[in-house]
Amino acid sequence: MIKKEDVKKDNFVDAVLKGIREFEKHCGTREQKRALQASLIKILSTHGYESFIGTEIEFVTRQIGKSFLFDVPESRRGPLSKFKGQQIRVVCAERVGNKIRYMVAAVASEASASSL
């Protein structure tokens, strides 16, 4: 489980963040939003993001298109244990029944992250 106080604002600038921002600022029809969501998932997959099914309790957010950075502790267990000691970006990608599909990948350290 990721605690709300352990998440950081997603300010790691890369192609993925651009796709996330496009999705967030869009205000059009439901069909356009679905197309943007599919495009976002494709961008995430292209950049090596892995998919996890979870809940808001485990991953802090349930709003599609929201993202955050998280420093995975060395003591981490479960699906995120492969990212021990790394900073990851977690993106809420889509709803799957009563669960949520999150996409996760390691990003460079905070020192190389840029502010928006």
N, C-alpha and C positions, 0 to 999 in steps of 0.2 A: 504494500500500500504506500502511495506517495502522499505525504502530508502537504496541505496547502501552504504552510509556512516554509516548506523546503523547495518550492518552485521559484523559478526566476523568470522575469519578463523575457520573451523571445526577441532578442535584439541581434541575433547572429545573421548577418546579411549574406545571403546566397540566393541562388535561383529558386530554391524552395520557398524562402520567405516571400519572394515576389509573388509566387502563386498563392500563398496563404493570404497575403494582403489583397490581391485581386478578388479572391473569394469573399473576404470580409466586407469589402466596400461595395460589392455588387448589390444593386436594388432593382431587380427586374422581375420577370415572370418566374413561376415555379420551374418551368422547363429550362429556362436559361440558368437558373441556380443549379439544377441537376446536372446540366452540361458542364458548368464550372466545377462542380464537385467531382465529376468523373475526370475532368482534366487535372484537378489537384491530385487525385489518387494516382493518376498516370505519372505525373511529375514526381511524386513521392516514390513510386515503384522504380522509376528510371534512375533515381538518385540513391537507390539501395536501401530504402526504408523497409523495415519488416513490419508485418501485420500482427497485432495481438487483439484478441477479443477480451473485453473487460467491462467493468462498470465504473460509474462516476465515483464510487467510493474508493476504488483502487487507483484511479488515474485523475482525480480532482475535477475534471471537467466533462461535460456531456454535450457541449455546444459544438456542432459541426463547424470545422474550420478554425477552431481555437488551438493555439499551440503554446508551449512553454518549454523552458530549458530546465533540466534536472541533473544534478551531480549525483551519480550512482555511487553509493558508499561501497567500500570493500566488503562489507558484511552482507551485502544484498543477496537474497535468495529468490528463486522463482524465475519467471521468463526474462527479467531484466538482469539476471546475474551475469550474463555474458558481457555486459557493459560495465562491470565493476571498475571503479576508478576513473570512469570517463564521464564527460558531459554529454547528455543526449537531448534531442528535441523530441517531444511527444506531440503528435498532431491527432486531434479527434477527427476521424475521416468519415465515418458513416454509422448509421444505426443498422443493427442486424437483429431483428426481432426485439427482444427486451434488453439486449446487450449493445455494446458500442465497439466498433472497430477502431483501434488506435494504430497509428503507424509511427515507428520509432527508429531512429538512427543516431549514431554518435556524431557529434560535431566537434570542430576544433576547440581548443581550450578557450576559456573566457578572455585570455590575454589577446587573442587574435580576433575576437568578436568586435564588431563595430556598432556604434549607436546609430539609431535612425534620426 
